[in-house]
Amino acid sequence: MAKSLQTNLTATSFYQGNPSKQPKLTAKKIDVEIRANNLNQQAVFDKSQNLWIANFRQASTLNGIVAQTRGSIMIRKSATLQKVTLADPSMEQNKIVFLVPKVTGHKVKSKSPEVSVTTSGKNWRIQVNTSAKNGKSFSVNFGK
């Protein structure tokens, strides 16, 4: 498992509630772990949202996710649902393929038409037809 770097960031924003008054300052602590940051992989995990986001610049494995091609993946988990969103931001490939570990009791609930899901051992094999090369995101929802 890749070493993670814990970060304690604070997001700061200003908003104007009333145009005749000074803007209010708000701050929110962000609980983010950097899971990878190198030439081939960039990945973060947002603990508060149970959200994992990664970019793979070459086929490789990180935190149990196998990128069989270059591409981007986002996984959001809840108690009953796992949403996987995939994209080819390079807009150069005809398909992208990822292996994502299966969650016991989950099955495909919905998916984009360009997505095909099969089984590969203990993983879901998710393949996306990206031949339109438009950078669009595609998703598949797994659940009980």
JODAWO-V676911 format. One record per residue. RES is the residue in three letters. SS is DSSP state (alpha for helix, beta for strand, coil for the rest). PSI is psi in radians with two decimals (NA if undefined). Layout:
# JODAWO-V676911
res: (RES,RES)
ss: (SS,SS)
psi: (PSI,PSI)
This chain:
# JODAWO-V676911
res: (MET,ALA,LYS,SER,LEU,GLN,THR,ASN,LEU,THR,ALA,THR,SER,PHE,TYR,GLN,GLY,ASN,PRO,SER,LYS,GLN,PRO,LYS,LEU,THR,ALA,LYS,LYS,ILE,ASP,VAL,GLU,ILE,ARG,ALA,ASN,ASN,LEU,ASN,GLN,GLN,ALA,VAL,PHE,ASP,LYS,SER,GLN,ASN,LEU,TRP,ILE,ALA,ASN,PHE,ARG,GLN,ALA,SER,THR,LEU,ASN,GLY,ILE,VAL,ALA,GLN,THR,ARG,GLY,SER,ILE,MET,ILE,ARG,LYS,SER,ALA,THR,LEU,GLN,LYS,VAL,THR,LEU,ALA,ASP,PRO,SER,MET,GLU,GLN,ASN,LYS,ILE,VAL,PHE,LEU,VAL,PRO,LYS,VAL,THR,GLY,HIS,LYS,VAL,LYS,SER,LYS,SER,PRO,GLU,VAL,SER,VAL,THR,THR,SER,GLY,LYS,ASN,TRP,ARG,ILE,GLN,VAL,ASN,THR,SER,ALA,LYS,ASN,GLY,LYS,SER,PHE,SER,VAL,ASN,PHE,GLY,LYS)
ss: (coil,coil,coil,coil,beta,beta,beta,beta,beta,beta,beta,beta,beta,beta,beta,coil,coil,coil,coil,coil,coil,coil,coil,beta,beta,beta,beta,beta,beta,beta,beta,beta,beta,beta,beta,beta,beta,coil,coil,coil,beta,beta,beta,beta,beta,beta,alpha,alpha,alpha,coil,beta,beta,beta,beta,beta,beta,coil,coil,coil,beta,beta,beta,coil,coil,beta,beta,beta,coil,coil,coil,beta,beta,beta,beta,beta,beta,beta,coil,coil,coil,beta,beta,beta,beta,beta,beta,beta,coil,coil,coil,coil,coil,coil,coil,beta,beta,beta,beta,beta,beta,beta,coil,coil,coil,coil,coil,beta,beta,beta,beta,beta,coil,coil,coil,beta,beta,beta,beta,beta,beta,coil,coil,beta,beta,beta,beta,beta,beta,beta,coil,coil,coil,coil,coil,coil,coil,beta,beta,beta,beta,beta,beta,beta,coil)
psi: (2.42,2.50,2.37,2.62,2.05,2.30,2.50,1.53,2.73,2.16,2.29,2.39,2.77,2.53,2.64,1.84,-0.63,2.14,-0.39,-0.04,2.89,2.54,2.57,2.49,2.26,2.60,2.50,2.24,2.33,2.18,1.55,2.39,2.32,2.03,-0.47,2.53,1.46,-3.02,-0.43,-0.38,2.44,2.23,2.50,2.72,2.12,1.83,-0.70,-0.48,0.01,0.93,2.16,2.22,2.31,2.58,2.28,2.08,-0.11,2.84,2.26,3.12,2.48,2.22,0.70,-0.12,2.26,2.05,1.94,-0.19,3.04,2.69,3.12,2.57,2.51,2.28,2.13,2.21,2.49,-3.04,-0.56,-0.08,2.53,2.02,2.18,2.16,2.33,2.66,2.77,1.50,-0.34,-0.39,0.62,-0.28,2.66,-0.37,2.73,2.57,2.26,2.56,2.21,2.25,2.37,2.60,2.23,2.26,-0.14,2.63,2.97,2.16,-0.68,2.78,2.78,2.59,-0.48,-0.11,2.37,2.43,2.21,3.08,2.42,1.61,-2.17,0.26,2.72,2.32,1.96,2.06,2.37,2.29,1.88,0.44,-0.33,-0.36,0.86,0.03,0.10,2.63,2.57,2.56,2.77,2.37,2.22,2.48,3.14,NA)
